[in-house]
């Protein structure tokens, strides 16, 4: 597994490259050596081997300052930017962990990628990225 420091370094490098409004799936360049799709197939590729279920998991919580800021913002309504940022970072971290898991399995692609999120307590959120690790070759 990749260390948390390495994940943070990769996330920071991607943040500098990608416009603030774009998502990783819109750009589709999360990783140069792993293909990631939400569909069950990859156009132009043939799946020759299924490696199995792969996942990445993270649990996050806002600090006290973020909790207070979000609480105050919730009084007047609207988007709570502190939580949006936390969830975006959590999603990215879970995605990187899933990619690393697929690499360890010997895959070069992940199909049927999904996210799941659940509240652990009123201050903690779990994010799970998961899919099927496969070996795909160009047709």
Backbone bond lengths (Angstrom), bond angles and torsions (degrees), N, CA, C in turn:
res aa  C-N    CA-C-N  psi(-1)  N-CA   C-N-CA  omega(-1)  CA-C   N-CA-C  phi
1 X - - - 1.451 - - 1.527 109.39 -
2 X 1.298 114.16 152.33 1.458 120.93 178.93 1.527 108.66 -85.08
3 X 1.325 116.25 142.38 1.461 120.33 -178.72 1.522 110.92 -70.23
4 X 1.318 116.25 158.37 1.463 121.01 176.93 1.513 111.23 -60.21
5 X 1.336 117.61 -34.94 1.467 121.01 179.19 1.520 110.86 -63.80
6 X 1.341 116.54 -42.03 1.458 120.61 178.79 1.526 110.67 -65.87
7 X 1.315 117.65 -40.50 1.465 121.27 177.68 1.521 109.72 -61.68
8 X 1.329 117.34 -45.78 1.466 120.77 178.71 1.524 110.96 -61.37
9 X 1.345 117.52 -40.14 1.461 120.75 178.92 1.526 110.45 -63.18
10 X 1.323 117.11 -44.02 1.468 121.02 179.34 1.525 111.29 -64.55
11 X 1.324 116.74 -43.23 1.461 120.20 178.96 1.518 111.23 -61.30
12 X 1.320 117.14 -43.22 1.462 121.01 179.77 1.525 110.78 -64.14
13 X 1.316 117.70 -39.99 1.466 121.06 177.97 1.529 110.16 -63.44
14 X 1.318 117.76 -41.90 1.471 121.42 179.11 1.520 111.22 -67.15
15 X 1.333 117.25 -38.60 1.471 120.23 179.48 1.516 111.45 -60.24
16 X 1.322 117.13 -35.30 1.465 120.15 179.39 1.525 111.41 -71.32
17 X 1.339 117.39 -29.50 1.462 122.17 -176.12 1.525 113.63 -84.94
18 X 1.320 117.85 -32.00 1.462 122.02 -168.44 1.516 110.44 -103.65
19 X 1.355 117.33 132.98 1.463 119.66 176.43 1.520 111.15 -56.75
20 X 1.325 116.40 149.21 1.456 122.02 -173.95 1.525 113.03 -57.21
21 X 1.339 117.74 -34.40 1.470 121.11 -175.17 1.524 113.06 -84.18
22 X 1.315 119.47 -9.48 1.460 122.13 -174.63 1.518 111.13 -88.82
23 X 1.323 114.89 149.83 1.465 119.14 174.01 1.519 108.52 -105.91
24 X 1.330 116.38 160.85 1.452 120.02 -180.00 1.517 111.76 -62.94
25 X 1.333 117.21 -35.87 1.447 118.85 -178.55 1.518 111.63 -71.61
26 X 1.347 119.13 -29.93 1.458 120.54 174.94 1.526 110.09 -64.34
27 X 1.296 116.99 -39.97 1.456 121.33 -176.52 1.519 111.21 -83.90
28 X 1.323 116.99 -29.13 1.461 123.65 176.58 1.527 112.70 59.01
29 X 1.323 117.41 34.92 1.460 119.47 176.31 1.515 111.25 -128.30
30 X 1.303 116.28 38.10 1.458 120.10 179.49 1.520 109.50 -57.92
31 X 1.299 115.54 -40.18 1.445 120.78 -178.70 1.514 108.50 -144.42
32 X 1.322 115.70 137.74 1.456 118.65 -178.97 1.516 112.76 -75.72
33 X 1.322 118.88 -24.92 1.460 120.46 -174.76 1.524 113.97 -106.55
34 X 1.305 118.59 0.64 1.470 122.05 179.20 1.530 108.02 -127.28
35 X 1.318 115.74 129.43 1.464 121.40 175.22 1.517 106.95 -88.90
36 X 1.334 116.87 134.29 1.459 121.30 -178.87 1.520 108.36 -127.37
37 X 1.328 116.13 122.70 1.463 120.62 179.11 1.523 109.79 -137.60
38 X 1.318 115.68 153.06 1.459 120.10 176.31 1.526 111.39 -91.00
39 X 1.320 117.20 -9.45 1.465 121.22 178.72 1.531 110.75 -84.27
40 X 1.331 115.88 173.63 1.460 120.88 -179.73 1.530 112.74 -88.29
41 X 1.315 117.05 -1.93 1.464 121.80 177.88 1.526 109.08 -144.98
42 X 1.321 115.66 166.33 1.460 121.66 179.72 1.528 106.87 -118.31
43 X 1.321 117.99 114.09 1.468 119.56 -179.71 1.536 111.31 -55.77
44 X 1.339 115.18 131.05 1.459 120.77 179.26 1.516 114.13 84.77
45 X 1.323 117.77 1.10 1.462 122.12 -179.46 1.520 110.03 -126.56
46 X 1.316 114.78 154.25 1.455 121.58 173.47 1.523 107.94 -115.45
47 X 1.305 116.08 132.06 1.463 120.72 177.64 1.525 107.44 -84.64
48 X 1.340 116.00 116.91 1.459 120.59 -175.52 1.522 112.89 -102.68
49 X 1.334 116.62 -15.93 1.458 119.54 179.21 1.527 109.31 -155.65
50 X 1.313 116.01 137.83 1.453 121.73 174.42 1.514 107.87 -103.82
51 X 1.340 115.64 121.39 1.464 120.99 -178.63 1.526 111.46 -87.50
52 X 1.337 116.48 -30.37 1.460 119.62 177.71 1.515 113.34 127.99
53 X 1.316 113.91 -172.57 1.459 123.44 -177.94 1.528 109.87 -67.90
54 X 1.324 116.56 131.60 1.470 120.16 173.98 1.527 108.09 -128.76
55 X 1.312 115.73 153.51 1.464 119.15 -176.29 1.522 110.86 -153.90
56 X 1.306 114.77 163.59 1.457 123.64 171.06 1.516 107.14 -139.86
57 X 1.306 117.49 135.52 1.458 121.88 -174.03 1.519 109.89 -131.79
58 X 1.320 116.09 141.16 1.456 121.04 172.13 1.524 108.71 -145.78
59 X 1.313 115.29 152.20 1.461 122.11 174.52 1.518 106.37 -125.60
60 X 1.310 116.67 128.66 1.459 120.93 -176.72 1.514 111.21 -128.42
61 X 1.332 113.99 155.95 1.457 121.71 174.31 1.516 108.42 -143.97
62 X 1.298 117.46 143.97 1.461 121.75 174.36 1.523 108.11 -74.43
63 X 1.323 115.83 149.03 1.458 120.25 173.73 1.516 110.11 -71.98
64 X 1.306 116.90 175.09 1.472 122.06 -178.14 1.532 110.66 -58.03
65 X 1.331 116.68 -43.35 1.472 119.84 179.79 1.523 111.91 -61.05
66 X 1.328 115.66 -43.24 1.466 120.44 178.33 1.508 111.95 -66.11
67 X 1.318 116.74 -37.92 1.466 120.67 178.47 1.524 110.54 -63.44
68 X 1.323 115.71 -44.43 1.474 119.54 -179.82 1.523 110.41 -65.21
69 X 1.362 115.84 -46.07 1.469 119.49 179.15 1.520 112.03 -60.27
70 X 1.324 116.39 -43.31 1.463 120.54 179.25 1.524 110.80 -66.37
71 X 1.341 116.49 -39.17 1.472 120.02 178.67 1.519 111.34 -62.55
72 X 1.316 116.62 -43.45 1.468 119.83 178.29 1.526 111.32 -65.16
73 X 1.334 116.18 -42.09 1.462 119.95 -179.89 1.524 111.20 -64.78
74 X 1.331 117.17 -33.14 1.462 119.66 -179.26 1.523 112.14 -68.34
75 X 1.324 117.00 -21.40 1.467 119.96 178.26 1.516 111.96 -66.84
76 X 1.330 117.28 -34.12 1.469 120.55 -177.78 1.517 112.19 -98.70
77 X 1.312 117.94 -9.24 1.458 121.37 178.39 1.517 112.15 87.78
78 X 1.320 115.45 173.72 1.450 121.47 179.87 1.520 111.59 98.82
79 X 1.332 113.62 -177.14 1.454 120.37 -178.75 1.523 110.58 -69.30
80 X 1.317 115.38 137.23 1.456 120.71 178.47 1.520 106.88 -100.32
81 X 1.319 115.31 93.75 1.465 122.09 -172.65 1.525 113.26 -60.63
82 X 1.323 117.81 -31.73 1.460 120.40 179.21 1.532 110.82 -60.68
83 X 1.332 116.58 -41.02 1.456 120.12 179.80 1.520 112.12 -77.23
84 X 1.327 117.18 -34.53 1.462 120.19 177.14 1.522 109.58 -59.56
85 X 1.328 116.68 -47.36 1.466 120.71 179.55 1.527 110.68 -62.10
86 X 1.329 117.09 -43.88 1.456 120.62 179.46 1.528 110.45 -60.54
87 X 1.319 117.95 -43.70 1.455 120.97 -177.94 1.527 111.60 -69.17
88 X 1.339 117.98 -37.95 1.462 120.39 176.78 1.517 111.04 -62.99
89 X 1.319 117.11 -44.24 1.465 120.74 178.39 1.523 110.97 -65.26
90 X 1.311 117.03 -38.68 1.460 121.31 178.89 1.525 110.65 -65.16
91 X 1.313 116.25 -43.12 1.463 120.67 179.34 1.527 110.33 -60.92
92 X 1.328 116.12 -44.84 1.459 120.56 -179.45 1.528 111.24 -64.28
93 X 1.314 116.56 -41.74 1.467 120.54 179.47 1.524 110.58 -63.74
94 X 1.323 117.41 -43.99 1.467 121.10 178.18 1.530 110.34 -62.85
95 X 1.323 117.07 -39.24 1.459 121.32 178.96 1.524 111.25 -63.21
96 X 1.328 117.41 -46.70 1.461 120.45 178.12 1.523 111.68 -61.40
97 X 1.308 117.23 -39.75 1.461 120.12 178.79 1.524 111.20 -66.13
98 X 1.333 117.20 -37.10 1.455 120.63 176.87 1.534 110.22 -64.37
99 X 1.327 116.62 -43.29 1.468 120.87 178.64 1.529 110.10 -59.91
100 X 1.320 116.55 -45.36 1.467 119.91 179.36 1.524 111.45 -62.75
101 X 1.326 117.00 -38.36 1.459 120.72 178.05 1.526 109.85 -63.17
102 X 1.331 117.54 -44.56 1.470 121.49 179.30 1.530 110.90 -62.66
103 X 1.329 117.64 -40.69 1.469 120.99 177.42 1.530 110.50 -60.49
104 X 1.320 116.55 -43.43 1.470 120.53 179.72 1.525 111.32 -61.91
105 X 1.329 116.11 -28.12 1.460 121.00 179.49 1.527 111.76 -82.24
106 X 1.324 117.31 -9.11 1.459 121.25 -179.80 1.515 113.90 90.34
107 X 1.324 117.60 18.22 1.469 121.81 -179.17 1.520 111.05 -88.28
108 X 1.332 115.35 156.36 1.461 119.99 172.48 1.529 110.98 -119.88
109 X 1.347 115.89 6.29 1.459 120.48 178.38 1.525 109.36 -156.09
110 X 1.337 114.69 156.95 1.464 121.02 175.11 1.524 106.66 -131.15
111 X 1.321 115.94 123.87 1.460 120.93 178.43 1.524 109.93 -109.14
112 X 1.315 115.74 166.71 1.467 122.95 177.13 1.524 111.80 55.04
113 X 1.328 117.02 40.84 1.464 121.46 -177.34 1.520 110.12 -71.26
114 X 1.313 115.60 134.61 1.461 122.91 178.88 1.526 109.12 -139.71
115 X 1.322 114.13 162.76 1.464 121.82 172.23 1.513 108.18 -119.85
116 X 1.307 115.13 148.11 1.451 121.39 172.52 1.521 106.95 -135.08
117 X 1.305 116.07 146.60 1.459 120.67 -178.53 1.515 108.58 -139.47
118 X 1.318 115.22 142.92 1.451 119.64 178.98 1.517 108.81 -149.35
119 X 1.311 115.26 148.26 1.452 120.99 177.20 1.529 108.32 -86.65
120 X 1.327 116.06 128.16 1.462 120.03 177.32 1.520 109.60 -88.90
121 X 1.308 115.62 -41.36 1.464 121.73 172.98 1.524 105.54 -147.21
122 X 1.307 117.86 -175.02 1.462 118.49 -177.93 1.529 112.38 -72.55
123 X 1.328 118.30 -3.92 1.464 120.35 178.15 1.530 113.23 -125.55
124 X 1.336 118.78 1.68 1.462 121.40 -179.45 1.520 111.02 -126.11
125 X 1.328 115.28 140.60 1.451 122.13 -179.87 1.525 109.05 -127.21
126 X 1.323 116.16 134.65 1.450 122.33 176.34 1.522 108.28 -102.14
127 X 1.335 116.98 135.13 1.463 122.37 175.22 1.517 107.86 -123.82
128 X 1.313 116.37 129.39 1.456 122.55 178.73 1.522 108.00 -122.78
129 X 1.329 117.28 125.60 1.462 122.65 170.43 1.526 105.47 -106.84
130 X 1.337 117.51 133.18 1.453 119.32 -178.12 1.510 111.08 -148.55
131 X 1.316 115.51 159.13 1.454 122.18 179.53 1.509 109.92 -173.38
132 X 1.318 114.89 -167.06 1.468 121.68 179.30 1.519 108.28 -111.89
133 X 1.320 116.06 119.61 1.457 121.81 178.42 1.536 108.52 -78.60
134 X 1.329 116.06 130.21 1.464 121.28 -177.42 1.524 110.41 -138.77
135 X 1.331 114.64 166.19 1.462 121.59 168.84 1.518 105.52 -108.56
136 X 1.324 115.95 122.58 1.453 121.35 -178.30 1.526 109.75 -122.51
137 X 1.343 115.82 141.99 1.462 121.19 176.86 1.524 109.12 -124.96
138 X 1.328 115.17 148.41 1.462 119.44 178.66 1.523 109.35 -64.85
139 X 1.333 115.78 142.26 1.467 120.80 178.59 1.506 110.26 -75.94
